[in-house]
Amino acid sequence: MEDQEVEKVNSISDYNKMVNHETLHPLVSVVDFAKSDPICQYKRTHTFYTVFLKDVICGDMHYGKHSYDYQEGTLVFIAPGQVSGVTNDGKSIQPGGYALLFHPDLIKGTNLGKNIKDYSFFSYDVHEALHLSEKEREIILECFKNIKLELEQSIDKHSKSLIVNNIELFLNYCMRFYDRQFITRDHVNQGVIGKFENLVDDYFKSDNPKNIGFPMVNYFAEKLNLSANYFGDLIKKELGVSAQEFIHNKLIDVAKEQILNPSKSISEISYDLGFKYPQHFTRLFKTKVGVSPSEYKTLN
């Protein structure tokens, strides 16, 4: 994709104007693209949360380092400030599907506002999008319909909580559907797990710990072409431990072998494993094993 200037969409009303959609509320909108004008596609960044439900293939969506062809019934989640966009040679096209837009100010001080970080799929890459079954798609459309119905009511003291509760319900359904996707794509996931295990083994066998330092989750996610959040969620669901915990456990196994080598000091081992300070290694080892590296050496 050629470098294009990133267009910033500063408000939900600006987005609505762009697609010729009426603004019913300044902080939230449900857009039916079948009723919108054709739009020219650029790389864009929004100040609000955006969820696209695409019903038809509609150009290549670019997001981060990846491009992704929209398939029927696919949900893509984009957090405020993230760059996304579609390239199609600058021609105007008639988009299909729907979008839900909501501003962080809408959820400030609410339960959803406190827990929005739990919906980690807002930090997934587009190629990690949620593919819906027909039944799931109907549930999503029902959620959108209920939010839109509330927006069409005259605003009263219940409006905000009902809108936010409906958005939260929608996101909870998405959480459930992602869990289902992790399970139904188990064969793909197992391949990722195997590669991850090999990468961790290879990392500790190489000079990387000394040269690069203690291995971080991001490093392995990048090697596997996955976003850190998607990768972390996948590992947790498949292995029952976090990716960081898995790395720690592997490191402790390697450390135990090295501690039993009489020619190596604890300091040398800690540096070889990527720790700048031996006391950090000692602290982690004691937390995991219950005794310090020196005590472990004596006991064995």
MIDOSE-1310 file (N, C-alpha, C; in nm, 2 decimals, decimal comma, always signed):
residues 300
medq	+0,08/-0,12/+0,00/+0,00/+0,00/+0,00/+0,09/+0,12/+0,00; +0,06/+0,22/-0,09/+0,14/+0,34/-0,09/+0,11/+0,42/+0,03; +0,21/+0,50/+0,07/+0,19/+0,59/+0,18/+0,09/+0,69/+0,15; -0,01/+0,70/+0,23/-0,12/+0,80/+0,21/-0,12/+0,88/+0,34
evek	-0,17/+1,01/+0,33/-0,19/+1,09/+0,45/-0,30/+1,03/+0,53; -0,29/+1,03/+0,66/-0,39/+0,97/+0,74/-0,49/+1,08/+0,77; -0,62/+1,06/+0,74/-0,73/+1,15/+0,77/-0,78/+1,13/+0,91; -0,79/+1,24/+0,99/-0,83/+1,23/+1,12/-0,98/+1,26/+1,13
vnsi	-1,06/+1,17/+1,18/-1,21/+1,20/+1,20/-1,22/+1,24/+1,35; -1,25/+1,36/+1,37/-1,25/+1,42/+1,51/-1,37/+1,39/+1,59; -1,49/+1,37/+1,53/-1,61/+1,35/+1,61/-1,70/+1,25/+1,53; -1,80/+1,20/+1,61/-1,90/+1,11/+1,55/-1,98/+1,19/+1,45
sdyn	-2,01/+1,31/+1,47/-2,10/+1,39/+1,38/-2,02/+1,41/+1,25; -1,88/+1,43/+1,26/-1,80/+1,44/+1,13/-1,81/+1,31/+1,05; -1,80/+1,20/+1,12/-1,81/+1,07/+1,05/-1,95/+1,06/+0,98; -2,06/+1,09/+1,06/-2,19/+1,09/+1,00/-2,21/+1,17/+0,88
kmvn	-2,15/+1,29/+0,89/-2,15/+1,39/+0,77/-2,09/+1,32/+0,65; -1,97/+1,25/+0,67/-1,90/+1,19/+0,57/-1,98/+1,09/+0,49; -2,06/+1,01/+0,57/-2,14/+0,91/+0,50/-2,29/+0,95/+0,48; -2,32/+1,08/+0,51/-2,45/+1,13/+0,49/-2,55/+1,06/+0,58
hetl	-2,52/+1,05/+0,71/-2,60/+0,99/+0,81/-2,64/+1,09/+0,91; -2,77/+1,09/+0,96/-2,82/+1,18/+1,06/-2,75/+1,16/+1,19; -2,71/+1,26/+1,26/-2,66/+1,25/+1,40/-2,77/+1,26/+1,50; -2,80/+1,15/+1,56/-2,91/+1,14/+1,66/-2,85/+1,17/+1,80
hplv	-2,72/+1,14/+1,82/-2,65/+1,16/+1,95/-2,51/+1,19/+1,92; -2,45/+1,30/+1,99/-2,31/+1,34/+1,96/-2,21/+1,23/+1,99; -2,24/+1,13/+2,08/-2,14/+1,04/+2,13/-2,16/+0,90/+2,08; -2,26/+0,87/+2,01/-2,28/+0,73/+1,96/-2,37/+0,73/+1,83
svvd	-2,34/+0,63/+1,75/-2,41/+0,63/+1,62/-2,41/+0,48/+1,57; -2,52/+0,44/+1,51/-2,53/+0,32/+1,44/-2,55/+0,35/+1,29; -2,46/+0,32/+1,20/-2,47/+0,35/+1,06/-2,50/+0,23/+0,98; -2,61/+0,25/+0,90/-2,64/+0,14/+0,80/-2,59/+0,19/+0,67
faks	-2,48/+0,12/+0,62/-2,41/+0,17/+0,50/-2,50/+0,16/+0,37; -2,60/+0,08/+0,38/-2,69/+0,06/+0,26/-2,76/+0,20/+0,24; -2,78/+0,28/+0,34/-2,85/+0,41/+0,33/-2,75/+0,52/+0,32; -2,62/+0,49/+0,32/-2,53/+0,60/+0,31/-2,49/+0,64/+0,17
dpic	-2,42/+0,75/+0,15/-2,37/+0,79/+0,02/-2,24/+0,70/-0,01; -2,20/+0,69/-0,14/-2,07/+0,63/-0,17/-1,96/+0,71/-0,10; -1,86/+0,65/-0,05/-1,75/+0,73/+0,01/-1,62/+0,70/-0,05; -1,53/+0,80/-0,05/-1,39/+0,78/-0,10/-1,31/+0,72/+0,02
qykr	-1,23/+0,62/-0,01/-1,16/+0,55/+0,10/-1,02/+0,61/+0,12; -0,99/+0,63/+0,25/-0,85/+0,67/+0,28/-0,81/+0,59/+0,41; -0,69/+0,61/+0,45/-0,65/+0,56/+0,58/-0,70/+0,67/+0,68; -0,76/+0,62/+0,78/-0,82/+0,71/+0,88/-0,79/+0,68/+1,02
thtf	-0,80/+0,77/+1,11/-0,79/+0,75/+1,25/-0,91/+0,82/+1,32; -0,97/+0,76/+1,41/-1,09/+0,81/+1,48/-1,06/+0,84/+1,62; -1,14/+0,93/+1,68/-1,12/+0,96/+1,82/-1,22/+0,88/+1,91; -1,29/+0,78/+1,84/-1,39/+0,70/+1,91/-1,37/+0,56/+1,88
ytvf	-1,44/+0,47/+1,95/-1,44/+0,32/+1,92/-1,53/+0,30/+1,80; -1,48/+0,21/+1,71/-1,55/+0,18/+1,59/-1,56/+0,03/+1,57; -1,68/-0,02/+1,54/-1,70/-0,16/+1,51/-1,76/-0,17/+1,37; -1,70/-0,23/+1,28/-1,76/-0,25/+1,14/-1,81/-0,39/+1,13
lkdv	-1,94/-0,40/+1,09/-1,99/-0,53/+1,05/-2,00/-0,53/+0,90; -1,92/-0,61/+0,83/-1,92/-0,61/+0,68/-1,99/-0,73/+0,63; -2,09/-0,70/+0,54/-2,17/-0,81/+0,48/-2,11/-0,85/+0,34; -2,04/-0,77/+0,28/-1,99/-0,80/+0,14/-1,84/-0,77/+0,14
icgd	-1,77/-0,83/+0,04/-1,63/-0,80/+0,02/-1,63/-0,65/-0,04; -1,54/-0,58/+0,02/-1,54/-0,43/+0,00/-1,40/-0,38/+0,00; -1,32/-0,42/-0,09/-1,18/-0,37/-0,10/-1,10/-0,43/+0,01; -0,97/-0,40/+0,01/-0,88/-0,45/+0,11/-0,87/-0,35/+0,23
mhyg	-0,90/-0,40/+0,34/-0,90/-0,32/+0,47/-0,75/-0,33/+0,52; -0,69/-0,22/+0,54/-0,55/-0,21/+0,59/-0,55/-0,17/+0,73; -0,48/-0,24/+0,81/-0,48/-0,21/+0,96/-0,35/-0,26/+1,01; -0,27/-0,16/+1,06/-0,13/-0,20/+1,11/-0,05/-0,25/+0,99
khsy	+0,01/-0,37/+1,00/+0,10/-0,42/+0,90/+0,02/-0,51/+0,80; -0,10/-0,54/+0,83/-0,17/-0,64/+0,75/-0,29/-0,58/+0,67; -0,32/-0,66/+0,56/-0,44/-0,62/+0,48/-0,53/-0,74/+0,50; -0,66/-0,72/+0,48/-0,76/-0,82/+0,51/-0,88/-0,80/+0,42
dyqe	-0,92/-0,90/+0,34/-1,04/-0,90/+0,26/-1,16/-0,93/+0,35; -1,25/-0,83/+0,35/-1,37/-0,86/+0,43/-1,45/-0,97/+0,37; -1,49/-1,06/+0,46/-1,58/-1,17/+0,42/-1,72/-1,14/+0,47; -1,81/-1,22/+0,43/-1,95/-1,20/+0,47/-1,96/-1,22/+0,62
gtlv	-2,03/-1,12/+0,69/-2,05/-1,14/+0,83/-1,93/-1,13/+0,92; -1,84/-1,03/+0,90/-1,72/-1,02/+0,97/-1,72/-0,89/+1,06; -1,68/-0,90/+1,18/-1,67/-0,78/+1,27/-1,52/-0,74/+1,29; -1,50/-0,62/+1,27/-1,36/-0,56/+1,30/-1,38/-0,45/+1,40
fiap	-1,29/-0,45/+1,50/-1,29/-0,36/+1,61/-1,17/-0,27/+1,61; -1,20/-0,14/+1,62/-1,09/-0,04/+1,61/-1,10/+0,06/+1,73; -0,99/+0,07/+1,81/-0,99/+0,16/+1,92/-0,96/+0,30/+1,88; -0,99/+0,40/+1,96/-0,96/+0,54/+1,93/-0,81/+0,55/+1,90
gqvs	-0,77/+0,63/+1,80/-0,63/+0,66/+1,77/-0,56/+0,55/+1,68; -0,63/+0,44/+1,66/-0,56/+0,34/+1,57/-0,59/+0,38/+1,42; -0,49/+0,35/+1,34/-0,50/+0,38/+1,20/-0,56/+0,26/+1,12; -0,67/+0,29/+1,05/-0,72/+0,18/+0,96/-0,76/+0,25/+0,83
gvtn	-0,80/+0,17/+0,74/-0,84/+0,23/+0,61/-0,86/+0,13/+0,50; -0,92/+0,17/+0,39/-0,94/+0,08/+0,28/-0,88/+0,15/+0,16; -0,80/+0,07/+0,08/-0,75/+0,13/-0,05/-0,83/+0,08/-0,17; -0,87/+0,17/-0,25/-0,94/+0,13/-0,38/-0,91/+0,23/-0,49
dgks	-0,79/+0,27/-0,50/-0,75/+0,36/-0,61/-0,82/+0,50/-0,61; -0,86/+0,54/-0,49/-0,93/+0,67/-0,47/-1,07/+0,68/-0,53; -1,12/+0,57/-0,58/-1,26/+0,58/-0,63/-1,36/+0,57/-0,51; -1,47/+0,64/-0,54/-1,58/+0,63/-0,44/-1,65/+0,49/-0,45
iqpg	-1,68/+0,43/-0,34/-1,76/+0,30/-0,35/-1,87/+0,31/-0,25; -1,97/+0,22/-0,28/-2,09/+0,21/-0,19/-2,05/+0,10/-0,09; -2,02/+0,14/+0,04/-1,99/+0,03/+0,14/-2,12/-0,05/+0,17; -2,09/-0,17/+0,23/-2,20/-0,25/+0,27/-2,19/-0,27/+0,42
gyal	-2,30/-0,32/+0,48/-2,29/-0,35/+0,63/-2,33/-0,24/+0,72; -2,27/-0,24/+0,84/-2,31/-0,15/+0,94/-2,18/-0,11/+1,02; -2,20/+0,00/+1,09/-2,09/+0,04/+1,19/-2,16/+0,09/+1,32; -2,09/+0,06/+1,43/-2,13/+0,11/+1,56/-2,01/+0,20/+1,60
lfhp	-2,04/+0,32/+1,63/-1,94/+0,42/+1,68/-1,98/+0,47/+1,82; -1,89/+0,47/+1,91/-1,92/+0,53/+2,04/-1,79/+0,59/+2,10; -1,81/+0,71/+2,15/-1,70/+0,79/+2,20/-1,66/+0,75/+2,35; -1,53/+0,76/+2,38/-1,49/+0,73/+2,52/-1,57/+0,81/+2,63
dlik	-1,61/+0,93/+2,59/-1,68/+1,02/+2,68/-1,82/+0,96/+2,72; -1,88/+0,88/+2,63/-2,01/+0,82/+2,66/-2,00/+0,72/+2,77; -1,89/+0,65/+2,78/-1,88/+0,54/+2,88/-1,80/+0,58/+3,01; -1,75/+0,71/+3,01/-1,68/+0,75/+3,13/-1,76/+0,74/+3,26
gtnl	-1,70/+0,68/+3,36/-1,78/+0,67/+3,49/-1,88/+0,56/+3,49; -1,89/+0,48/+3,38/-1,98/+0,37/+3,38/-1,91/+0,24/+3,40; -1,98/+0,13/+3,43/-1,92/+0,00/+3,44/-1,84/-0,04/+3,32; -1,90/-0,01/+3,20/-1,83/-0,04/+3,07/-1,70/+0,04/+3,06
gkni	-1,70/+0,17/+3,10/-1,59/+0,25/+3,10/-1,47/+0,20/+3,18; -1,51/+0,14/+3,30/-1,41/+0,08/+3,39/-1,35/-0,05/+3,33; -1,43/-0,12/+3,25/-1,39/-0,25/+3,20/-1,36/-0,26/+3,06; -1,36/-0,14/+2,99/-1,34/-0,15/+2,84/-1,21/-0,22/+2,80
kdys	-1,10/-0,21/+2,89/-0,97/-0,27/+2,86/-0,99/-0,43/+2,85; -1,09/-0,48/+2,92/-1,11/-0,63/+2,92/-1,15/-0,68/+2,78; -1,21/-0,59/+2,70/-1,25/-0,62/+2,56/-1,12/-0,61/+2,47; -1,03/-0,70/+2,49/-0,90/-0,69/+2,43/-0,90/-0,70/+2,27
ffsy	-1,02/-0,74/+2,22/-1,02/-0,75/+2,07/-1,02/-0,61/+2,00; -1,03/-0,50/+2,08/-1,01/-0,37/+2,02/-0,87/-0,35/+1,98; -0,78/-0,43/+2,03/-0,64/-0,42/+2,00/-0,59/-0,53/+1,91; -0,68/-0,61/+1,86/-0,64/-0,72/+1,76/-0,62/-0,65/+1,63
dvhe	-0,54/-0,72/+1,55/-0,52/-0,68/+1,41/-0,64/-0,72/+1,33; -0,66/-0,66/+1,21/-0,78/-0,69/+1,13/-0,78/-0,83/+1,08; -0,66/-0,90/+1,06/-0,66/-1,03/+1,01/-0,70/-1,13/+1,13; -0,72/-1,07/+1,25/-0,77/-1,15/+1,36/-0,92/-1,12/+1,39
alhl	-0,99/-1,07/+1,28/-1,13/-1,03/+1,29/-1,22/-1,14/+1,34; -1,34/-1,11/+1,38/-1,44/-1,21/+1,42/-1,53/-1,25/+1,31; -1,53/-1,37/+1,27/-1,62/-1,42/+1,16/-1,74/-1,48/+1,22; -1,85/-1,43/+1,18/-1,98/-1,47/+1,25/-2,06/-1,58/+1,17
seke	-2,12/-1,66/+1,25/-2,22/-1,75/+1,19/-2,35/-1,67/+1,16; -2,44/-1,73/+1,08/-2,56/-1,66/+1,05/-2,64/-1,62/+1,17; -2,64/-1,72/+1,27/-2,72/-1,69/+1,39/-2,65/-1,58/+1,48; -2,52/-1,59/+1,48/-2,45/-1,48/+1,56/-2,47/-1,35/+1,49
reii	-2,47/-1,34/+1,36/-2,49/-1,22/+1,29/-2,63/-1,16/+1,32; -2,73/-1,25/+1,33/-2,87/-1,20/+1,37/-2,87/-1,14/+1,51; -2,79/-1,20/+1,60/-2,78/-1,15/+1,74/-2,72/-1,01/+1,74; -2,61/-0,99/+1,66/-2,54/-0,87/+1,65/-2,63/-0,76/+1,59
lecf	-2,70/-0,79/+1,48/-2,80/-0,70/+1,42/-2,91/-0,66/+1,52; -2,95/-0,75/+1,60/-3,05/-0,72/+1,70/-3,00/-0,62/+1,80; -2,87/-0,64/+1,84/-2,81/-0,54/+1,94/-2,80/-0,40/+1,87; -2,76/-0,40/+1,75/-2,75/-0,27/+1,68/-2,89/-0,20/+1,67
knik	-2,99/-0,29/+1,64/-3,13/-0,24/+1,63/-3,17/-0,17/+1,76; -3,14/-0,24/+1,87/-3,18/-0,19/+2,00/-3,11/-0,06/+2,04; -2,98/-0,05/+2,00/-2,91/+0,08/+2,03/-2,97/+0,19/+1,95; -3,00/+0,16/+1,82/-3,06/+0,26/+1,73/-3,20/+0,30/+1,78
lele	-3,28/+0,21/+1,82/-3,41/+0,24/+1,87/-3,40/+0,34/+1,99; -3,31/+0,31/+2,08/-3,29/+0,40/+2,19/-3,24/+0,54/+2,15; -3,16/+0,54/+2,05/-3,11/+0,67/+1,99/-3,23/+0,75/+1,93; -3,33/+0,68/+1,88/-3,44/+0,75/+1,82/-3,55/+0,80/+1,92
qsid	-3,53/+0,76/+2,05/-3,62/+0,81/+2,15/-3,58/+0,95/+2,19; -3,67/+1,03/+2,25/-3,63/+1,16/+2,30/-3,55/+1,13/+2,43; -3,44/+1,21/+2,44/-3,34/+1,18/+2,55/-3,41/+1,21/+2,69; -3,39/+1,12/+2,78/-3,44/+1,14/+2,92/-3,33/+1,08/+3,01
khsk	-3,36/+1,08/+3,14/-3,26/+1,04/+3,24/-3,21/+0,89/+3,23; -3,29/+0,81/+3,15/-3,25/+0,67/+3,14/-3,17/+0,65/+3,01; -3,17/+0,75/+2,92/-3,11/+0,72/+2,78/-2,97/+0,67/+2,79; -2,88/+0,74/+2,86/-2,74/+0,71/+2,86/-2,72/+0,57/+2,91
sliv	-2,78/+0,53/+3,03/-2,75/+0,40/+3,08/-2,81/+0,29/+2,99; -2,92/+0,31/+2,93/-2,98/+0,21/+2,84/-2,89/+0,19/+2,71; -2,84/+0,30/+2,66/-2,75/+0,29/+2,54/-2,62/+0,22/+2,58; -2,56/+0,26/+2,69/-2,43/+0,20/+2,74/-2,45/+0,05/+2,77
nnie	-2,56/+0,02/+2,83/-2,59/-0,12/+2,87/-2,61/-0,21/+2,74; -2,67/-0,15/+2,64/-2,68/-0,22/+2,51/-2,55/-0,24/+2,44; -2,46/-0,14/+2,45/-2,33/-0,15/+2,39/-2,25/-0,26/+2,47; -2,27/-0,26/+2,60/-2,20/-0,36/+2,68/-2,25/-0,50/+2,65
lfln	-2,38/-0,51/+2,63/-2,44/-0,64/+2,60/-2,38/-0,69/+2,46; -2,37/-0,60/+2,37/-2,32/-0,63/+2,24/-2,17/-0,68/+2,25; -2,09/-0,61/+2,33/-1,95/-0,65/+2,34/-1,93/-0,78/+2,42; -2,03/-0,81/+2,51/-2,02/-0,94/+2,58/-2,05/-1,05/+2,49
ycmr	-2,15/-1,03/+2,40/-2,18/-1,13/+2,29/-2,05/-1,15/+2,21; -1,98/-1,04/+2,17/-1,86/-1,06/+2,09/-1,75/-1,14/+2,16; -1,75/-1,12/+2,29/-1,65/-1,19/+2,38/-1,68/-1,34/+2,37; -1,81/-1,37/+2,38/-1,86/-1,51/+2,37/-1,82/-1,57/+2,23
fydr	-1,85/-1,49/+2,12/-1,83/-1,54/+1,99/-1,68/-1,56/+1,96; -1,60/-1,47/+2,02/-1,45/-1,49/+2,00/-1,41/-1,62/+2,07; -1,46/-1,65/+2,19/-1,43/-1,77/+2,25/-1,46/-1,89/+2,16; -1,58/-1,88/+2,10/-1,62/-1,99/+2,01/-1,52/-2,00/+1,89
qfit	-1,48/-1,88/+1,84/-1,38/-1,88/+1,73/-1,25/-1,94/+1,77; -1,20/-1,92/+1,89/-1,08/-1,98/+1,93/-1,09/-2,13/+1,93; -1,21/-2,18/+1,97/-1,23/-2,32/+1,98/-1,25/-2,38/+1,84; -1,33/-2,32/+1,75/-1,35/-2,38/+1,62/-1,23/-2,37/+1,53
rdhv	-1,14/-2,28/+1,57/-1,01/-2,27/+1,49/-0,90/-2,34/+1,56; -0,93/-2,44/+1,64/-0,84/-2,51/+1,72/-0,72/-2,57/+1,65; -0,74/-2,62/+1,52/-0,63/-2,67/+1,45/-0,53/-2,57/+1,41; -0,58/-2,44/+1,38/-0,49/-2,33/+1,35/-0,41/-2,29/+1,48
nqgv	-0,49/-2,29/+1,59/-0,43/-2,25/+1,72/-0,32/-2,34/+1,76; -0,34/-2,47/+1,74/-0,24/-2,57/+1,78/-0,11/-2,55/+1,71; -0,12/-2,51/+1,58/+0,00/-2,47/+1,50/+0,07/-2,36/+1,56; -0,01/-2,26/+1,61/+0,05/-2,14/+1,67/+0,12/-2,18/+1,80
igkf	+0,06/-2,26/+1,88/+0,11/-2,31/+2,01/+0,25/-2,38/+1,99; +0,25/-2,47/+1,89/+0,37/-2,55/+1,86/+0,48/-2,46/+1,82; +0,45/-2,36/+1,73/+0,55/-2,26/+1,69/+0,60/-2,18/+1,80; +0,51/-2,14/+1,89/+0,55/-2,06/+2,01/+0,65/-2,13/+2,10
enlv	+0,61/-2,26/+2,12/+0,70/-2,34/+2,21/+0,84/-2,36/+2,15; +0,84/-2,38/+2,02/+0,97/-2,39/+1,95/+1,05/-2,26/+1,95; +0,98/-2,15/+1,93/+1,05/-2,02/+1,94/+1,11/-1,99/+2,07; +1,03/-2,03/+2,18/+1,08/-2,01/+2,32/+1,21/-2,09/+2,34
ddyf	+1,20/-2,22/+2,30/+1,31/-2,31/+2,31/+1,44/-2,26/+2,24; +1,41/-2,21/+2,12/+1,52/-2,16/+2,03/+1,58/-2,04/+2,09; +1,50/-1,95/+2,15/+1,54/-1,83/+2,21/+1,64/-1,86/+2,32; +1,61/-1,95/+2,41/+1,70/-1,98/+2,52/+1,82/-2,06/+2,48
ksdn	+1,82/-2,13/+2,37/+1,94/-2,20/+2,32/+2,03/-2,10/+2,25; +1,98/-1,99/+2,21/+2,07/-1,89/+2,13/+2,13/-1,79/+2,23; +2,20/-1,69/+2,17/+2,26/-1,58/+2,24/+2,17/-1,47/+2,26; +2,04/-1,49/+2,22/+1,94/-1,38/+2,23/+1,92/-1,32/+2,37
pkni	+1,91/-1,41/+2,47/+1,90/-1,36/+2,61/+2,01/-1,26/+2,64; +2,13/-1,30/+2,61/+2,25/-1,21/+2,64/+2,24/-1,08/+2,56; +2,21/-1,10/+2,43/+2,21/-0,98/+2,34/+2,09/-0,89/+2,34; +1,97/-0,96/+2,35/+1,85/-0,88/+2,34/+1,79/-0,86/+2,48
gfpm	+1,81/-0,96/+2,57/+1,75/-0,95/+2,70/+1,64/-1,05/+2,72; +1,58/-1,04/+2,84/+1,47/-1,13/+2,88/+1,36/-1,13/+2,77; +1,31/-1,25/+2,72/+1,22/-1,25/+2,62/+1,08/-1,19/+2,66; +1,02/-1,10/+2,58/+0,89/-1,05/+2,61/+0,78/-1,11/+2,52
vnyf	+0,66/-1,10/+2,56/+0,55/-1,16/+2,49/+0,54/-1,10/+2,35; +0,56/-0,96/+2,34/+0,55/-0,89/+2,21/+0,65/-0,95/+2,11; +0,77/-0,99/+2,15/+0,87/-1,04/+2,06/+0,81/-1,17/+1,99; +0,75/-1,26/+2,06/+0,70/-1,38/+2,00/+0,57/-1,36/+1,92
aekl	+0,49/-1,27/+1,97/+0,37/-1,23/+1,89/+0,41/-1,18/+1,75; +0,51/-1,09/+1,75/+0,55/-1,04/+1,62/+0,61/-1,15/+1,53; +0,68/-1,24/+1,59/+0,74/-1,35/+1,51/+0,63/-1,43/+1,45; +0,51/-1,44/+1,51/+0,40/-1,52/+1,47/+0,30/-1,44/+1,39
nlsa	+0,33/-1,31/+1,36/+0,24/-1,22/+1,29/+0,11/-1,21/+1,36; +0,11/-1,20/+1,49/-0,02/-1,18/+1,56/+0,00/-1,05/+1,65; -0,11/-0,99/+1,68/-0,11/-0,88/+1,77/-0,08/-0,94/+1,91; -0,02/-0,86/+2,00/+0,01/-0,91/+2,13/-0,11/-0,95/+2,21
nyfg	-0,22/-0,87/+2,19/-0,35/-0,90/+2,27/-0,41/-1,03/+2,22; -0,42/-1,05/+2,09/-0,48/-1,17/+2,03/-0,39/-1,29/+2,07; -0,26/-1,28/+2,06/-0,17/-1,39/+2,09/-0,18/-1,42/+2,24; -0,19/-1,32/+2,33/-0,20/-1,34/+2,47/-0,33/-1,42/+2,51
dlik	-0,44/-1,37/+2,44/-0,57/-1,44/+2,47/-0,57/-1,58/+2,42; -0,51/-1,60/+2,30/-0,50/-1,74/+2,25/-0,43/-1,83/+2,34; -0,31/-1,79/+2,38/-0,23/-1,87/+2,47/-0,30/-1,91/+2,60; -0,36/-1,81/+2,66/-0,44/-1,82/+2,78/-0,55/-1,93/+2,77
kelg	-0,62/-1,92/+2,65/-0,73/-2,01/+2,63/-0,68/-2,15/+2,60; -0,57/-2,16/+2,53/-0,52/-2,30/+2,49/-0,44/-2,37/+2,60; -0,36/-2,29/+2,67/-0,27/-2,35/+2,77/-0,31/-2,33/+2,91; -0,40/-2,24/+2,94/-0,45/-2,21/+3,08/-0,35/-2,13/+3,16
vsaq	-0,25/-2,08/+3,10/-0,15/-1,99/+3,16/-0,13/-1,87/+3,07; -0,09/-1,76/+3,12/-0,05/-1,64/+3,03/+0,07/-1,67/+2,95; +0,09/-1,60/+2,84/+0,21/-1,62/+2,76/+0,34/-1,59/+2,84; +0,33/-1,49/+2,93/+0,44/-1,45/+3,01/+0,48/-1,56/+3,11
efih	+0,37/-1,61/+3,17/+0,39/-1,72/+3,26/+0,46/-1,85/+3,20; +0,41/-1,87/+3,07/+0,47/-1,99/+3,00/+0,62/-1,96/+2,98; +0,66/-1,84/+2,94/+0,80/-1,80/+2,92/+0,88/-1,82/+3,05; +0,81/-1,77/+3,16/+0,88/-1,78/+3,29/+0,91/-1,93/+3,33
nkli	+0,80/-2,01/+3,30/+0,82/-2,16/+3,34/+0,93/-2,22/+3,26; +0,93/-2,19/+3,13/+1,04/-2,24/+3,04/+1,18/-2,20/+3,09; +1,18/-2,07/+3,13/+1,31/-2,01/+3,17/+1,36/-2,08/+3,30; +1,26/-2,11/+3,39/+1,30/-2,18/+3,52/+1,35/-2,32/+3,49
dvak	+1,29/-2,39/+3,39/+1,34/-2,52/+3,35/+1,49/-2,52/+3,30; +1,51/-2,41/+3,22/+1,65/-2,39/+3,16/+1,74/-2,36/+3,28; +1,70/-2,27/+3,37/+1,78/-2,23/+3,48/+1,82/-2,34/+3,57; +1,72/-2,43/+3,60/+1,75/-2,55/+3,68/+1,86/-2,63/+3,63
eqil	+1,86/-2,66/+3,50/+1,97/-2,74/+3,43/+2,10/-2,67/+3,45; +2,10/-2,53/+3,43/+2,23/-2,46/+3,43/+2,28/-2,45/+3,58; +2,19/-2,44/+3,67/+2,23/-2,43/+3,81/+2,31/-2,55/+3,86; +2,27/-2,66/+3,80/+2,34/-2,79/+3,84/+2,48/-2,81/+3,77
npsk	+2,51/-2,71/+3,68/+2,64/-2,71/+3,62/+2,74/-2,65/+3,72; +2,84/-2,72/+3,78/+2,92/-2,67/+3,88/+3,02/-2,56/+3,83; +3,04/-2,55/+3,70/+3,13/-2,45/+3,65/+3,07/-2,31/+3,63; +2,93/-2,30/+3,66/+2,86/-2,17/+3,64/+2,82/-2,11/+3,77
sise	+2,84/-1,98/+3,79/+2,79/-1,91/+3,90/+2,65/-1,86/+3,88; +2,58/-1,83/+3,99/+2,44/-1,78/+3,97/+2,44/-1,65/+3,89; +2,53/-1,57/+3,92/+2,54/-1,44/+3,84/+2,55/-1,46/+3,69; +2,64/-1,55/+3,65/+2,66/-1,59/+3,51/+2,53/-1,64/+3,45
isyd	+2,47/-1,73/+3,52/+2,34/-1,79/+3,47/+2,24/-1,68/+3,45; +2,23/-1,59/+3,55/+2,13/-1,48/+3,54/+2,15/-1,39/+3,42; +2,28/-1,36/+3,39/+2,31/-1,28/+3,27/+2,29/-1,35/+3,14; +2,32/-1,48/+3,14/+2,30/-1,57/+3,03/+2,15/-1,58/+2,99
lgfk	+2,07/-1,57/+3,09/+1,92/-1,58/+3,07/+1,85/-1,44/+3,04; +1,94/-1,34/+3,03/+1,88/-1,21/+2,99/+1,85/-1,11/+3,11; +1,89/-1,15/+3,23/+1,86/-1,06/+3,34/+1,98/-0,96/+3,36; +1,94/-0,83/+3,38/+2,05/-0,73/+3,40/+2,11/-0,74/+3,54
ypqh	+2,02/-0,78/+3,63/+2,06/-0,79/+3,77/+2,03/-0,93/+3,83; +2,13/-0,99/+3,89/+2,11/-1,13/+3,94/+2,00/-1,14/+4,04; +1,98/-1,03/+4,12/+1,87/-1,03/+4,22/+1,73/-1,05/+4,16; +1,71/-0,99/+4,04/+1,58/-1,01/+3,97/+1,56/-1,16/+3,93
ftrl	+1,67/-1,22/+3,89/+1,66/-1,37/+3,86/+1,63/-1,45/+3,98; +1,70/-1,41/+4,09/+1,69/-1,48/+4,22/+1,54/-1,47/+4,27; +1,49/-1,35/+4,26/+1,35/-1,32/+4,30/+1,25/-1,41/+4,22; +1,26/-1,41/+4,09/+1,17/-1,49/+4,01/+1,18/-1,64/+4,04
fktk	+1,31/-1,69/+4,05/+1,33/-1,83/+4,07/+1,27/-1,87/+4,21; +1,29/-1,79/+4,31/+1,23/-1,82/+4,44/+1,08/-1,82/+4,44; +1,02/-1,72/+4,37/+0,87/-1,72/+4,35/+0,82/-1,85/+4,29; +0,89/-1,89/+4,19/+0,84/-2,01/+4,11/+0,88/-2,14/+4,18
vgvs	+1,00/-2,15/+4,24/+1,04/-2,28/+4,29/+1,03/-2,30/+4,44; +1,02/-2,18/+4,51/+1,01/-2,19/+4,65/+1,14/-2,17/+4,73; +1,25/-2,19/+4,66/+1,38/-2,17/+4,72/+1,47/-2,09/+4,63; +1,57/-2,03/+4,68/+1,66/-1,94/+4,60/+1,75/-2,04/+4,51
psey	+1,81/-1,98/+4,40/+1,90/-2,06/+4,32/+2,01/-2,13/+4,39; +2,07/-2,06/+4,49/+2,18/-2,11/+4,57/+2,13/-2,23/+4,65; +2,01/-2,21/+4,71/+1,95/-2,32/+4,80/+1,92/-2,44/+4,71; +1,87/-2,42/+4,59/+1,83/-2,52/+4,49/+1,96/-2,60/+4,46
ktln	+2,07/-2,53/+4,44/+2,20/-2,59/+4,40/+2,24/-2,69/+4,52; +2,23/-2,64/+4,64/+2,27/-2,71/+4,76/+2,19/-2,84/+4,77; +2,06/-2,82/+4,76/+1,96/-2,93/+4,77/+1,98/-3,04/+4,67; +2,03/-3,00/+4,55/+2,05/-3,10/+4,44/+2,19/-3,14/+4,42
